[in-house]
Amino acid sequence: SVEKMSGGMKITCSCDDAVARAMMQNLCTMLAGGMCSCCCMMNGMMVCNCNLMMGMCKCEMTKDGCVVTCTSGDAGCMAMIQGCCDCMAACLKAGCTCCLMMGGTPVCCGTM
């Protein structure tokens, strides 16, 4: 899921399967610090790709997966991050699959 927050946005990735969740968490841990981006796809075609280079992205583990926050203290960058959040939320609501990438490597893919 994606949601706006003060200063930017929050991306929540969760998984019911323990093995898949552990792999996702390991990927997030290994790739933390790389550029975060999200790609939304429908029927195998890319609808949008949001590169979150305008903010500081942090990844935290949860019992169900991980939470990535992307924030900026600059008002213009924060507006861009929240614009990306609006775009991704609309894509997910319309049935797209969203793929979170760190350093260009997919770490979490799913639907709403």
Residue frames relative to the residue before (quaternion, step in Angstrom):
aa qw qx qy qz dx dy dz
S 1.0000 0.0000 0.0000 0.0000 0.00 0.00 0.00
V 0.2068 -0.7525 0.6110 0.1332 3.54 -1.25 0.44
E 0.0909 0.7887 -0.6055 0.0546 3.57 -1.08 0.70
K 0.5144 -0.6205 0.4992 0.3180 3.51 -1.22 0.63
M 0.0042 -0.7651 0.6436 0.0194 3.52 -1.24 0.55
S 0.7000 -0.4450 0.3312 0.4498 3.55 -1.24 0.21
G 0.8324 0.1835 -0.1582 0.4985 3.57 -0.67 1.10
G 0.8274 -0.1124 0.0796 0.5444 3.62 1.18 -0.13
M 0.5842 -0.5647 0.4469 0.3742 3.54 -0.88 -1.02
K 0.2527 -0.7359 0.6105 0.1484 3.51 -1.39 0.35
I 0.1382 -0.7616 0.6306 0.0566 3.55 -0.99 0.96
T 0.1127 -0.7992 0.5892 0.0374 3.58 -0.72 1.08
C 0.0780 -0.7762 0.6255 0.0144 3.56 -0.81 1.08
S 0.0598 0.7965 -0.5990 0.0574 3.57 -0.80 0.98
C 0.0829 -0.7912 0.6058 0.0065 3.53 -1.20 0.62
D 0.4036 -0.7279 0.5072 0.2238 3.58 -0.95 0.91
D 0.6588 0.5109 -0.3000 0.4636 3.59 1.11 -0.71
A 0.4567 -0.7325 0.4385 0.2501 3.58 -0.61 1.17
V 0.6693 0.4953 -0.3084 0.4600 3.62 0.93 -0.83
A 0.6672 0.4857 -0.2988 0.4792 3.58 0.92 -0.90
R 0.6343 0.5318 -0.3251 0.4574 3.59 1.02 -0.79
A 0.6539 0.5092 -0.3103 0.4657 3.59 0.94 -0.87
M 0.6430 0.5125 -0.3240 0.4679 3.60 1.01 -0.80
M 0.6454 0.5154 -0.3159 0.4668 3.58 0.96 -0.88
Q 0.6753 0.4917 -0.2983 0.4617 3.58 0.89 -0.91
N 0.6387 0.5137 -0.3277 0.4698 3.60 1.02 -0.74
L 0.6371 0.5160 -0.3259 0.4708 3.60 0.98 -0.81
C 0.6525 0.5148 -0.3114 0.4607 3.57 0.93 -0.89
T 0.6566 0.5105 -0.3077 0.4621 3.57 0.96 -0.85
M 0.6915 0.4863 -0.2770 0.4568 3.59 0.89 -0.94
L 0.7770 0.3741 -0.1772 0.4743 3.58 0.94 -0.89
A 0.3771 0.7358 -0.4866 0.2823 3.61 1.26 0.02
G 0.7240 0.3898 -0.3146 0.4742 3.56 -0.97 0.89
G 0.6050 0.5271 -0.3549 0.4797 3.58 1.27 -0.29
M 0.6593 -0.5083 0.3637 0.4179 3.55 -1.27 0.25
C 0.2779 -0.7521 0.5782 0.1510 3.56 -0.96 0.93
S 0.0739 0.7669 -0.6360 0.0429 3.53 -1.14 0.72
C 0.2088 -0.7547 0.6086 0.1283 3.54 -1.30 0.41
C 0.1240 -0.7784 0.6141 0.0408 3.52 -0.94 0.95
C 0.1556 -0.7818 0.5995 0.0715 3.57 -0.80 1.05
M 0.0559 -0.8192 0.5702 -0.0265 3.57 -0.81 1.07
M 0.0621 -0.7568 0.6489 0.0480 3.52 -1.23 0.63
N 0.8419 -0.0185 -0.0459 0.5374 3.56 -0.81 1.08
G 0.7228 -0.4697 0.2384 0.4474 3.57 0.98 0.88
M 0.6491 0.4869 -0.3214 0.4882 3.59 1.26 -0.01
M 0.4668 -0.6737 0.4927 0.2924 3.57 -0.99 0.83
V 0.2642 -0.7530 0.5879 0.1322 3.56 -0.87 1.05
C 0.7795 -0.1493 0.1099 0.5983 3.57 0.94 -0.91
N 0.1415 -0.7542 0.6344 0.0937 3.51 -1.28 0.46
C 0.0971 -0.8077 0.5811 0.0205 3.59 -0.57 1.15
N 0.1611 -0.7605 0.6242 0.0782 3.56 -0.63 1.15
L 0.2385 -0.8119 0.5232 0.1009 3.55 -0.56 1.17
M 0.1880 0.8291 -0.4987 0.1691 3.56 1.01 0.89
M 0.6345 0.5718 -0.3260 0.4052 3.60 1.20 -0.38
G 0.7547 0.3265 -0.1998 0.5328 3.57 1.27 0.07
M 0.5179 -0.5897 0.5123 0.3488 3.51 -1.37 -0.02
C 0.1360 -0.8088 0.5701 0.0481 3.57 -0.56 1.16
K 0.0602 -0.7868 0.6142 -0.0062 3.54 -0.95 0.98
C 0.2077 -0.7800 0.5831 0.0919 3.55 -1.04 0.84
E 0.0293 -0.7852 0.6184 -0.0143 3.56 -0.90 1.01
M 0.4149 -0.7073 0.5178 0.2437 3.56 -0.99 0.86
T 0.1285 -0.7454 0.6494 0.0792 3.53 -1.23 0.70
K 0.6616 -0.4985 0.3480 0.4390 3.60 -1.20 0.15
D 0.7294 0.4142 -0.2282 0.4944 3.61 1.16 -0.58
G 0.7994 -0.1473 0.1298 0.5678 3.62 1.20 -0.27
C 0.5665 -0.5667 0.4307 0.4153 3.55 -0.55 -1.18
V 0.2443 -0.7257 0.6236 0.1573 3.52 -1.37 0.36
V 0.1276 -0.7698 0.6230 0.0551 3.56 -0.86 1.02
T 0.0919 -0.7760 0.6222 0.0477 3.55 -0.83 1.01
C 0.0893 -0.7683 0.6330 0.0326 3.55 -1.04 0.83
T 0.0947 0.8170 -0.5548 0.1258 3.56 -0.48 1.22
S 0.0712 -0.7699 0.6311 0.0616 3.52 -1.34 0.32
G 0.4235 -0.6939 0.5254 0.2514 3.55 -1.14 0.67
D 0.5927 0.5530 -0.3573 0.4641 3.58 1.29 -0.24
A 0.4954 -0.6960 0.4326 0.2880 3.60 -0.75 1.05
G 0.6599 0.5112 -0.3156 0.4512 3.60 0.95 -0.81
C 0.6688 0.4867 -0.2948 0.4785 3.58 0.96 -0.87
M 0.6201 0.5340 -0.3381 0.4648 3.58 1.03 -0.78
A 0.6464 0.5158 -0.3209 0.4617 3.60 0.97 -0.83
M 0.6446 0.5066 -0.3238 0.4722 3.61 1.02 -0.73
I 0.6391 0.5188 -0.3249 0.4657 3.58 0.96 -0.85
Q 0.6944 0.4594 -0.2835 0.4758 3.59 0.89 -0.90
G 0.5854 0.5494 -0.3639 0.4723 3.60 1.18 -0.50
C 0.6294 0.5105 -0.3232 0.4887 3.57 1.05 -0.78
C 0.6234 0.5420 -0.3298 0.4571 3.58 1.02 -0.80
D 0.6490 0.5099 -0.3132 0.4699 3.60 0.93 -0.90
C 0.6546 0.5197 -0.3080 0.4544 3.58 0.95 -0.90
M 0.6886 0.4754 -0.2831 0.4687 3.58 0.86 -0.97
A 0.6303 0.5299 -0.3366 0.4567 3.60 1.00 -0.77
A 0.6539 0.5012 -0.3124 0.4729 3.60 0.98 -0.84
C 0.6435 0.5174 -0.3218 0.4632 3.60 0.98 -0.81
L 0.6655 0.4950 -0.3060 0.4674 3.59 0.88 -0.90
K 0.6476 0.5230 -0.3158 0.4554 3.59 0.97 -0.86
A 0.6947 0.4703 -0.2648 0.4755 3.59 1.10 -0.72
G 0.6523 -0.5522 0.3092 0.4170 3.60 1.26 0.02
C 0.4307 0.6995 -0.4710 0.3215 3.60 1.19 0.20
T 0.3808 -0.6443 0.6042 0.2735 3.50 -1.38 0.30
C 0.1796 -0.7856 0.5860 0.0852 3.56 -0.87 0.95
C 0.1264 -0.7906 0.5976 0.0425 3.55 -0.94 0.93
L 0.2337 -0.7599 0.5954 0.1158 3.57 -0.68 1.15
M 0.0654 -0.8054 0.5890 0.0060 3.55 -0.83 1.02
M 0.1310 -0.7506 0.6418 0.0865 3.54 -1.17 0.67
G 0.8305 -0.0032 -0.0449 0.5552 3.54 -0.61 1.14
G 0.6893 -0.4849 0.2701 0.4656 3.57 1.13 0.63
T 0.6238 0.5220 -0.3403 0.4717 3.61 1.27 -0.06
P 0.4155 -0.7066 0.5068 0.2667 3.61 -0.73 1.00
V 0.0962 -0.8092 0.5783 0.0392 3.59 -0.82 0.98
C 0.8054 0.0440 0.0026 0.5911 3.61 1.11 -0.54
C 0.0251 0.7868 -0.6154 0.0395 3.58 -0.79 1.01
G 0.2951 0.7705 -0.5338 0.1852 3.55 -0.98 0.73
T 0.4358 -0.6527 0.5547 0.2764 3.49 -1.42 -0.04
M 0.6755 -0.5003 0.3591 0.4056 3.53 -1.30 0.10
